[in-house]
Amino acid sequence: MTAHTVEPSESSTSRFAHIRTGELDLRLHYNDAGEGRETVVMLHGSGPGASGWANFNRNVEPLVAAGYRVILMDCPGWSKSDPVVCRGSRSELNATALRGLLDGLGIERVHLIGNSMGAHSAVAFALANPQRVGKLVLMGGGTGGASPFVPMPTEGIKLLQAVYREPTIDNLKKMMNIFVHDTSNLTEELFQTRLDNILARQDHLDNFVASLAANPKQFPDFGPRLGEIAAPTLVIWGREDRFVPLDTGLRLLAGIPNAELHVFNRCGHWAQWEHADKFNRMVLDFLRH
Ligand SMILES: O=C(O)CCC(=O)/C=C/C=C(\O)C(=O)O
C-alpha cells in the first residue's frame, strides 16, 4: 500500500446486505475492500467462530494493493450473518447465498478463494453458475466425500465438533493447535479473539449441532461432477492438514480438467495464514496469468 492509502480493517470494510434468493431470505454480513475492476471473493471455513476476516486477515491487503476488489462473505450461520439450520447441502446453501449477495451488489463475475467449507462452497457455486466464475483457488477443501487413507471424521473435524458442543477455551486450544503445523504463532490474543467470536453467537453453535443432527453429511461429494468445472483452478494444501486430508486435493487435481496443485510442507489446514506471504504471491501470480 502507498503512504496515501489506509490499510483495510475489519470495521472499515464491514457491510450488511439483505438477500432473497431461492429459499433464503436473510441478512448477510460481508467485508468489502478495494475498488478494482476484478473482484475476488473469499469464503471461510466451518469452524466455530470463523468469519471471512478471521480466516483471511493476512490475505486481503496484498490483493487490494494489487488492484482487486475483495469481498469476504460471512456464510449464513457464521459471525454477524443471520442464523440458519441447514438440513441439506451446506455447500449449495452457501453458493445460493453468494449468488444473492453478488446479484444485490451487481457483480456478474468473480474469482473465488475458498478455505475448507469455503472451498466446498466455491465448487458448488462454480457448478451452479459456471459463467460467473473466473478462476478458483481451493484450499483444504473443494468436495466432501470419504478419504481412502484417513479415518473419518478426521481428528480435526472431531475437535471442531467438540467446540461446537462445548465451547471452552481448552477445547478451542485443542482444535486450534492442530489448525496449523507450527503452533508457535498462536497467541493468547488469537485464542481469546476466536473464543469471543464463538461465545457471541450461541445461536450459531446450537444451529450447527442441529444441522449435523438433521444431516451429518453437510458437504456432498462433488467427485462425479468435477469434470464440469472449466475454470482454471489452483488447489492448495498443507501436507500436515489434519482436518481435510491431502488426498482430497489429489481427487480435485484428478477431477478438475484445468487444475494444478501446490502442497506446502510443514503446513496444516490454514495455508493462507501459516504461509501467508507465499500464498499471496502464488494467488496473485495465478490470477494475473
Ligand atoms: O468438514 C469439512 O469438510 C470442512 C471443515 C472446515 O470447513 C473446517 C474449517 C476450519 C477453519 O478453517 C476455521 O474454522 O477457520
The ligand as an ORCA input file, in Angstrom:
! r2SCAN-3c Opt
* xyz 0 1
  O     -15.848    -30.769      7.183
  C     -15.281    -30.244      6.207
  O     -15.043    -30.860      5.153
  C     -14.897    -28.795      6.273
  C     -14.289    -28.417      7.590
  C     -13.995    -26.964      7.684
  O     -14.540    -26.155      6.967
  C     -13.098    -26.556      8.714
  C     -12.651    -25.279      8.727
  C     -11.937    -24.702      9.776
  C     -11.420    -23.442      9.650
  O     -10.591    -23.115      8.696
  C     -11.803    -22.351     10.515
  O     -12.730    -22.532     11.287
  O     -11.174    -21.300     10.492
*
